[in-house]
Amino acid sequence: MVFSRALLKRHSVLPGFDLALGFTLLYLSCIVLVPLSAAFLKTFTMTWPAFWDAVTAPRVVAAYRLTFGASFAAALVNAFFGLVVCWVLVRYEFPGRRVVDALVDLPFALPTAVAGIALTALYSGNGWIGSLLPFKVSFTPVGVWVALTFIGLPFVVRTLQPVLEDLHGEVEEAAAILGATRLQTFGRVILPIVTPALLTGFALAFARALGEYGSVIFIAGNLPMVSEIVPLLIITKLEQFDVPGATAIAVVMLVASFVLLLAINGLQAWTRARQGR
Amino acid sequence: MSAVAIVAAPPRVSEATTEPAWVRRVLIAVALAFLALFLFVPLVAVFAEALKKGVAVYLAAIVEPDALAAIRLTIVAAAISVPLNCVFGVAAAWAIAKFDFRGKNLLLTLIDLPFSVSPVIAGLIFVLVFGLQGWFGEWLRDHDLKIIFALPGIVIATIFITFPFVARELIPLMQAQGIEQEEAARVLGASGWQIFRRVTLPNVRWALLYGVILCNARAMGEFGAVSVVSGHIRGQTNTMPLHIEILYNEYQFAAAFAVASLLAGLALLTLVLKIVVERRVAAQAGGATR
């Protein structure tokens, strides 16, 4: 009671602060903070060489390379096409625009396992899309990239959308009056304004892809050293009762996620600063 | 627009701040082709594959006992975890949006934390806490309580995964709405509960509904975290996504897609409700705050 009052910066006549904050902190601790700390505490019971061996074994390193590489490639493709999709949705009028706009959120709403089996069926050798392609997608690293692209798709579009909607014609008119071509206006005026949001969307898609499991495991084929992602490796270690090994890899991924989270927070602050100007 | 039209002929104005028609057409085509390849075709494929072998096979796959058990378990897990996260979301939003206190930004970041944790790691941490080798493992075994590989584990992993959804929907809206109305109610003598029920709740009910819908969609579809803690016992600890995985790995593709089509239908329903709710929120806020 006294403690929570001391946190208040300003006195308020509204009731319920102690109860609301107290419950929030208790629930947050029980569900998120204490269990997450278990992962870190577990690795402290390992010796340093054992930890180092667990997180740098060749199979683990191959999984990092695939997970980070495919996530990066997927986020990059999403940044480019996300910008195009968002531009088209905000600026142009075409039949079915509202439906398309709503469907962009599909990867948020569709369970990952459903997306996984659908993509696998489509991109396998005799699938609708796979049979048209000259190279194999399902059961290769390319398949991992396909699944991660699907998962990350809404992030760039949804982060860019409010920024593009706020971009009124004035600056573009000014650029045109000053003699800029449309391409120059885009490169020198529009792109700098949307860059923070574009980077935020990229980072969000990348972060989401790093941890993705459900949509990837069906299409990846999961060959060790070739198409095995880190989350699957964690599960494999757990199933072999190698709990310390699984936890050590999980801690590496958690640290990567937290660093990304900090970067995303910074980018979002930058986006707000840009918009506020 | 009309003021500009007087100064210059309309075609030239639109030339200056938009692209030539062919560029527009190419961009629309590129965007739609990309979305078709990665979104629309996979969605259609779920239903096409589900009905490939006919309606009879489709229905048989859904009313099969293991499928029904999975559906029941999925609904039970969501029915427990969504209300809990809903209460948490309201409490967190009340504290964060209506009061000014130290550490608020830290709290906001911590609430978002589950979004940046891999579902597999979310499952793993509960194994570390409640599993046989975990903190409470021996105590739970001695008292004959089962959390991992049982319903409580599935529920708690689902709660973790869907933790931020309701709070995330409510906080920005309640912050934008300020506290003047609540303060007025307080001055007029309303109790805390009356303020919440008569003033705050009507103002945020559509956003709350949308948060609950999103939370529910994610809870019913969660795969990675539940996969780690469930133990995959057929008919007992298999949720719908896990049931889909088992059917798929047994090459029962039509059955796997039949169950998947139910979840895809839920996803589509979620998107429709999202549009409805967004319109209500915009109408309620007068289009100003959102």
Interface residues (C-beta under 8 A of the other chain):
Chain A: S4 L7 L8 K9 R10 S12 V13 L14 P15 G16 F17 L19 A20 L21 F23 T24 L25 Y27 L28 I31 V32 L33 V34 P35 L36 A38 A39 K42 F81 V84 V85 W87 V88 L89 R91 Y92 F94 R98 V100 A102 L103 V104 D105 L106 P107 F108 A109 L110 P111 T112 A113 V114 A115 I117 A118 L119 A121 L122 W128 I129 V146 T149 F150 L153 G169 E172 E173 A176 I177 R182 A207 L210 G211 E212 Y213 G214 F218 P231 L232 I234 I235 L238 V243 A246 T247 A250 M253 L254 S257 F258 L260 L261 N265
Chain B: A16 T17 T18 E19 P20 R24 L27 I28 V30 A31 L32 F34 L35 L37 F38 L39 F40 V41 P42 L43 A45 V46 E49 V87 F88 A91 A92 W94 A95 K98 F99 D100 F101 R102 G103 L107 T109 L110 I111 D112 L113 P114 S116 V117 S118 P119 V120 I121 L124 I125 F126 V127 L128 V129 G131 Q133 G134 W135 I156 I159 F160 F163 I179 E182 E183 R186 V187 S191 G192 I195 F196 L214 A217 M220 G221 E222 F223 G224 S227 V228 M240 P241 L242 I244 E245 Y248 F253 A256 F257 A260 L263 A264 L266 A267 L268 T270 L271 V272 K274 I275
